[in-house]
Amino acid sequence: MSRYGMAIDTRRCLNCEACVVACKAENAVPLGRSRNWVREQESGGYPAVGVRIAPGQCMQCENPPCVRLCPTGASYISPEGIVLVNVDNCIGCRYCSTSCPYDARYFDEESGTVDKCTFCAHRLADGLQPACVLTCPTKARTFGDLDDRTSEVARVIASRNGQPEKPEARTRPKIFYLS
């Protein structure tokens, strides 16, 4: 069984948002909502000001507070280790959204349920990469099995000192940012 994860190279990201558009198209995400994003983070001060491009999405945590706090079990971890939402069980309470340290969920007013990145689980089932990975023109995203030391994602995380966002949250995310 695979333990899926992703490495994101922020130095390669152009902030073109092709990943965001691909996700919206692939997953029929409503207008004004998004399962993934690209943010700019300023650093430094005059005269040495810098901008870091920071793509993000659900971190697919191994210790997800969203799953622990969901009162109906709608938020769960699939056998493949992907954090998912069963919309048939979701009552729209948003406990999962408020518990997420990455702000990775949104409430869909039309369905009355919460939604988030699924690593395109339907594509993985067909042996395909997530839409955001496939569409990135600079190949800033690398996806695969974190437990397979020979996989490209495991190799790039090891060689480039990949680090998760907010490790202090102790959620054990499976998205790693490359330095």
VMD Tcl script that draws the C-alpha trace (Angstrom):
set ca {
  {0.00 0.00 0.00}
  {1.31 3.44 -0.91}
  {1.72 6.36 1.49}
  {1.12 9.22 -0.89}
  {2.81 12.56 -0.45}
  {4.00 15.58 -2.35}
  {7.06 17.80 -2.55}
  {6.61 21.42 -3.61}
  {9.58 23.38 -4.92}
  {8.73 27.00 -4.13}
  {11.72 28.20 -6.19}
  {10.18 26.72 -9.32}
  {6.65 28.04 -8.75}
  {5.81 30.99 -11.00}
  {2.48 31.80 -9.31}
  {0.75 31.06 -12.63}
  {-2.02 29.23 -10.74}
  {-2.28 26.50 -13.38}
  {-2.53 24.05 -10.45}
  {-5.51 25.94 -9.05}
  {-7.30 26.05 -12.42}
  {-6.60 22.35 -13.09}
  {-7.97 21.40 -9.67}
  {-11.12 23.47 -10.15}
  {-11.74 21.91 -13.58}
  {-10.94 18.35 -12.51}
  {-13.04 18.45 -9.33}
  {-15.88 20.83 -10.30}
  {-14.94 23.26 -7.52}
  {-17.51 26.09 -7.28}
  {-16.62 29.62 -8.32}
  {-15.08 31.61 -5.49}
  {-13.79 28.47 -3.75}
  {-10.57 26.53 -4.05}
  {-9.07 23.24 -2.91}
  {-5.57 24.59 -3.42}
  {-3.94 28.00 -3.64}
  {-0.78 29.96 -4.28}
  {0.14 32.65 -1.77}
  {2.92 35.18 -1.70}
  {4.81 35.60 1.57}
  {6.96 38.68 1.97}
  {10.15 38.51 3.97}
  {12.97 40.77 5.02}
  {12.95 44.54 5.06}
  {14.10 47.42 2.97}
  {16.36 47.25 1.03}
  {16.46 43.43 1.11}
  {12.80 42.56 0.62}
  {11.96 39.13 -0.74}
  {8.86 37.26 -1.81}
  {8.37 33.54 -1.36}
  {5.74 31.87 -3.49}
  {3.92 29.31 -1.35}
  {1.56 26.86 -3.07}
  {-0.67 25.02 -0.63}
  {-3.57 22.65 -0.14}
  {-4.72 20.05 2.37}
  {-1.54 18.69 3.89}
  {-2.96 15.13 4.03}
  {-1.87 14.79 7.64}
  {-1.14 11.46 9.27}
  {-2.50 12.87 12.55}
  {-5.34 15.07 11.25}
  {-7.32 17.06 13.81}
  {-10.14 17.34 11.26}
  {-10.74 13.60 11.47}
  {-10.55 13.50 15.28}
  {-13.02 16.37 15.70}
  {-15.60 15.36 13.09}
  {-18.69 14.33 15.08}
  {-20.18 12.19 12.30}
  {-17.10 10.46 10.88}
  {-17.55 12.31 7.58}
  {-13.87 13.26 7.68}
  {-11.82 10.10 7.54}
  {-8.54 8.59 6.34}
  {-8.84 6.22 3.39}
  {-6.94 2.91 3.32}
  {-4.45 4.71 1.03}
  {-3.83 7.31 3.74}
  {-5.71 10.15 2.03}
  {-7.83 12.43 4.21}
  {-11.29 12.57 2.63}
  {-14.80 13.84 3.34}
  {-17.87 11.64 2.89}
  {-20.42 14.30 1.92}
  {-23.30 11.95 2.73}
  {-22.24 12.03 6.40}
  {-21.20 15.71 6.55}
  {-23.62 17.90 8.50}
  {-21.78 21.13 7.73}
  {-20.82 21.88 11.34}
  {-17.34 23.02 10.17}
  {-15.52 21.62 13.21}
  {-13.06 20.13 10.73}
  {-12.44 23.51 9.11}
  {-11.78 25.33 12.35}
  {-9.46 22.57 13.60}
  {-7.24 22.63 10.50}
  {-4.02 24.57 11.18}
  {-3.56 25.00 7.39}
  {-6.99 26.50 6.62}
  {-7.33 23.88 3.89}
  {-11.11 23.38 3.81}
  {-13.99 25.42 2.57}
  {-17.73 25.29 3.15}
  {-19.85 24.73 0.05}
  {-23.04 26.69 0.63}
  {-24.87 24.91 -2.18}
  {-24.35 21.40 -0.79}
  {-24.10 22.41 2.88}
  {-20.93 20.36 3.22}
  {-17.19 20.89 3.60}
  {-14.75 20.20 0.76}
  {-10.97 19.96 0.38}
  {-8.14 18.51 -1.66}
  {-8.31 14.74 -2.13}
  {-4.99 14.31 -3.99}
  {-7.42 13.57 -6.87}
  {-8.12 10.12 -5.37}
  {-10.28 9.24 -8.39}
  {-7.28 9.84 -10.66}
  {-4.93 7.85 -8.39}
  {-7.35 4.91 -8.62}
  {-6.80 5.01 -12.39}
  {-3.01 5.18 -12.04}
  {-2.85 8.91 -12.85}
  {-1.16 11.82 -11.08}
  {-3.20 14.54 -9.33}
  {-4.32 17.26 -11.74}
  {-2.25 19.95 -10.00}
  {0.94 17.91 -10.46}
  {0.26 17.01 -14.06}
  {-0.49 20.56 -15.16}
  {2.36 22.47 -13.48}
  {4.45 23.96 -16.32}
  {7.62 24.17 -14.20}
  {7.23 20.79 -12.49}
  {7.23 22.46 -9.07}
  {5.17 19.58 -7.66}
  {6.39 16.01 -7.29}
  {3.97 13.30 -6.16}
  {4.35 9.67 -5.19}
  {4.88 7.06 -2.50}
  {6.78 8.48 0.47}
  {7.65 4.98 1.72}
  {9.33 3.97 -1.54}
  {12.87 5.33 -1.10}
  {13.44 4.97 -4.85}
  {10.42 7.11 -5.78}
  {11.08 10.56 -7.19}
  {9.16 12.26 -4.36}
  {11.13 10.46 -1.62}
  {14.44 11.19 -3.36}
  {13.72 14.90 -3.87}
  {12.54 15.36 -0.27}
  {15.72 13.70 1.03}
  {18.12 15.50 -1.31}
  {16.56 18.96 -0.90}
  {15.78 18.82 2.83}
  {12.01 18.87 2.35}
  {10.18 20.24 5.38}
  {6.49 20.22 6.29}
  {4.60 23.41 7.06}
  {3.89 24.07 10.75}
  {5.62 20.99 12.22}
  {4.78 22.36 15.67}
  {1.13 21.43 15.01}
  {2.19 17.74 15.23}
  {-0.17 16.75 12.42}
  {2.59 14.96 10.45}
  {1.74 16.47 7.04}
  {2.60 14.64 3.84}
  {3.27 17.82 1.85}
  {6.92 18.88 1.99}
  {8.44 22.19 0.92}
  {11.89 22.04 -0.65}
  {14.72 24.34 0.37}
}
mol new
graphics top color blue
foreach p $ca { graphics top sphere $p radius 0.5 }
foreach p [lrange $ca 0 end-1] q [lrange $ca 1 end] { graphics top cylinder $p $q radius 0.2 }
display resetview
